[in-house]
Amino acid sequence: FVNAFDYGDPLPSPNEKVACRVEQSIHPFLQQRNVLRVSLRTAATGRASDTPLRLTFLLDNSGSMERADRQQTVRRCFALLARQLTPVDQVTVISFARQPRLLADKVSGDKSQQLMGLIEDLPSEGGTNIEAALQLAFEKAREQQIEGAQSRIILLTDGAVNLGDANPNSLSHLITTIRDAGIAFDAAGISAD
């Protein structure tokens, strides 16, 4: 039942970042047991209209991403985001399979729709080296990092890593390094349906 119902939990007040609600009740079926519900909600204000985005996309184009449903999901995600970008935003696109490949560098947000052609024609090929892809994305994100802008790496993958250092602890350490440098990191798992 996690997130299955709208419990009507309050949003945080303007001076809070997170609102918390805790509820407890007697378990309906087990004696001497209680049910506890903890709800956390974050403010959903989004970015300020004058905050520029510096986005670095990592698009998995390995053999496991060849399925039509996975490719369509990646295209829909990118198209949805591209419509929301403004001229002050910048987009860098990197595809990766065995090795990462820079497809577009520092494209203005108002021209991001033009990048759809690159994504449409992206062939699926080989294995998945996420380590090398993350390292290149980190390098490119640091190049376009400026004061007052929101820098973010966005990874779209099915997670089938089989080349390079695929150790979860090593990859986690790399993500921590990215975040410590002031660059946000988002990963979206692309799977069947």
CORWO-V959095 format. One record per residue. N is the residue number from 1. RES is the residue in three letters. SS is DSSP state (alpha for helix, beta for strand, coil for the rest). NEAR is the number of other C-alpha atoms within 12 Angstrom. D_CENTER is the distance of its C-alpha to the mean C-alpha in Angstrom with 1 decimal. Layout:
BEGIN
N:RES:SS:NEAR:D_CENTER
N:RES:SS:NEAR:D_CENTER
END
This chain:
BEGIN
1:PHE:coil:7:25.0
2:VAL:coil:9:21.8
3:ASN:coil:13:20.3
4:ALA:coil:6:22.9
5:PHE:coil:9:24.9
6:ASP:coil:10:24.7
7:TYR:coil:18:26.6
8:GLY:coil:11:26.9
9:ASP:coil:20:25.6
10:PRO:coil:20:25.9
11:LEU:coil:21:23.2
12:PRO:coil:19:23.6
13:SER:coil:15:26.4
14:PRO:coil:13:25.8
15:ASN:coil:10:26.6
16:GLU:coil:15:24.4
17:LYS:coil:15:20.7
18:VAL:beta:18:20.8
19:ALA:beta:20:23.5
20:CYS:beta:19:24.8
21:ARG:beta:19:27.2
22:VAL:beta:16:29.1
23:GLU:beta:15:31.4
24:GLN:beta:14:33.9
25:SER:beta:16:36.3
26:ILE:beta:14:38.7
27:HIS:coil:13:37.5
28:PRO:coil:11:39.0
29:PHE:coil:10:40.1
30:LEU:coil:10:40.5
31:GLN:coil:10:43.2
32:GLN:coil:10:42.5
33:ARG:coil:12:38.7
34:ASN:beta:14:36.4
35:VAL:beta:16:33.0
36:LEU:beta:13:30.6
37:ARG:beta:19:27.6
38:VAL:beta:17:25.3
39:SER:beta:23:23.0
40:LEU:beta:21:20.6
41:ARG:beta:21:19.2
42:THR:beta:20:17.4
43:ALA:coil:18:18.4
44:ALA:coil:16:16.7
45:THR:coil:12:18.0
46:GLY:coil:11:14.9
47:ARG:coil:16:15.6
48:ALA:coil:12:19.1
49:SER:coil:16:20.3
50:ASP:coil:15:21.6
51:THR:coil:20:18.5
52:PRO:coil:27:17.3
53:LEU:beta:40:13.7
54:ARG:beta:41:13.3
55:LEU:beta:44:10.2
56:THR:beta:46:10.0
57:PHE:beta:48:8.6
58:LEU:beta:47:9.2
59:LEU:beta:49:10.7
60:ASP:beta:50:12.6
61:ASN:coil:44:16.1
62:SER:coil:36:18.0
63:GLY:alpha:27:20.8
64:SER:alpha:28:19.0
65:MET:alpha:35:16.8
66:GLU:coil:27:20.1
67:ARG:coil:21:20.4
68:ALA:alpha:20:20.6
69:ASP:alpha:17:18.5
70:ARG:alpha:29:15.5
71:GLN:alpha:32:16.2
72:GLN:alpha:23:16.7
73:THR:alpha:28:13.4
74:VAL:alpha:35:11.6
75:ARG:alpha:28:14.3
76:ARG:alpha:20:14.0
77:CYS:alpha:24:10.3
78:PHE:alpha:34:11.2
79:ALA:alpha:24:14.5
80:LEU:alpha:15:13.5
81:LEU:alpha:24:11.5
82:ALA:alpha:28:14.3
83:ARG:coil:20:16.8
84:GLN:coil:21:15.5
85:LEU:coil:28:15.7
86:THR:coil:23:19.0
87:PRO:coil:23:21.3
88:VAL:coil:25:20.4
89:ASP:coil:34:16.7
90:GLN:beta:36:16.1
91:VAL:beta:43:13.9
92:THR:beta:40:14.0
93:VAL:beta:39:13.3
94:ILE:beta:40:13.8
95:SER:beta:41:14.6
96:PHE:beta:40:15.6
97:ALA:coil:38:18.0
98:ARG:coil:24:20.9
99:GLN:coil:28:20.1
100:PRO:beta:32:17.5
101:ARG:beta:30:18.8
102:LEU:beta:24:18.2
103:LEU:beta:26:18.4
104:ALA:beta:28:18.2
105:ASP:beta:28:18.4
106:LYS:beta:30:18.3
107:VAL:beta:28:18.8
108:SER:beta:26:19.6
109:GLY:alpha:28:17.5
110:ASP:alpha:21:20.5
111:LYS:alpha:25:20.8
112:SER:alpha:33:17.3
113:GLN:alpha:26:18.8
114:GLN:alpha:20:20.9
115:LEU:alpha:30:18.1
116:MET:alpha:25:18.0
117:GLY:alpha:16:21.1
118:LEU:alpha:24:19.5
119:ILE:alpha:31:16.9
120:GLU:alpha:22:19.7
121:ASP:coil:16:21.9
122:LEU:coil:28:19.5
123:PRO:coil:22:21.6
124:SER:coil:25:20.6
125:GLU:coil:21:22.2
126:GLY:coil:22:22.9
127:GLY:coil:26:21.1
128:THR:coil:34:17.7
129:ASN:coil:35:17.7
130:ILE:alpha:43:14.2
131:GLU:alpha:34:16.1
132:ALA:alpha:29:17.5
133:ALA:alpha:42:14.3
134:LEU:alpha:45:12.6
135:GLN:alpha:29:16.0
136:LEU:alpha:30:16.2
137:ALA:alpha:43:12.8
138:PHE:alpha:38:14.0
139:GLU:alpha:23:17.3
140:LYS:alpha:34:16.2
141:ALA:alpha:38:14.0
142:ARG:alpha:30:17.1
143:GLU:alpha:20:19.4
144:GLN:coil:31:18.0
145:GLN:coil:30:17.5
146:ILE:coil:22:20.1
147:GLU:coil:14:21.5
148:GLY:coil:17:20.4
149:ALA:coil:25:17.2
150:GLN:beta:31:13.7
151:SER:beta:36:12.0
152:ARG:beta:35:8.3
153:ILE:beta:41:6.9
154:ILE:beta:37:4.0
155:LEU:beta:35:5.2
156:LEU:beta:37:6.8
157:THR:beta:36:9.7
158:ASP:coil:33:12.5
159:GLY:coil:30:12.8
160:ALA:coil:23:16.4
161:VAL:coil:29:16.9
162:ASN:coil:23:20.6
163:LEU:coil:22:21.3
164:GLY:coil:22:21.2
165:ASP:coil:21:20.6
166:ALA:coil:23:18.9
167:ASN:coil:16:19.9
168:PRO:alpha:16:17.3
169:ASN:alpha:12:19.0
170:SER:alpha:16:18.9
171:LEU:alpha:23:15.2
172:SER:alpha:18:14.7
173:HIS:alpha:18:17.1
174:LEU:alpha:27:15.4
175:ILE:alpha:30:12.1
176:THR:alpha:18:14.6
177:THR:alpha:20:16.3
178:ILE:alpha:29:13.4
179:ARG:alpha:21:12.9
180:ASP:alpha:14:16.7
181:ALA:coil:21:16.9
182:GLY:coil:24:15.3
183:ILE:coil:33:11.9
184:ALA:beta:29:8.9
185:PHE:beta:31:6.2
186:ASP:beta:21:2.7
187:ALA:beta:22:3.6
188:ALA:beta:22:5.0
189:GLY:beta:21:8.7
190:ILE:coil:29:10.9
191:SER:coil:22:14.5
192:ALA:coil:16:17.8
193:ASP:coil:12:18.4
END
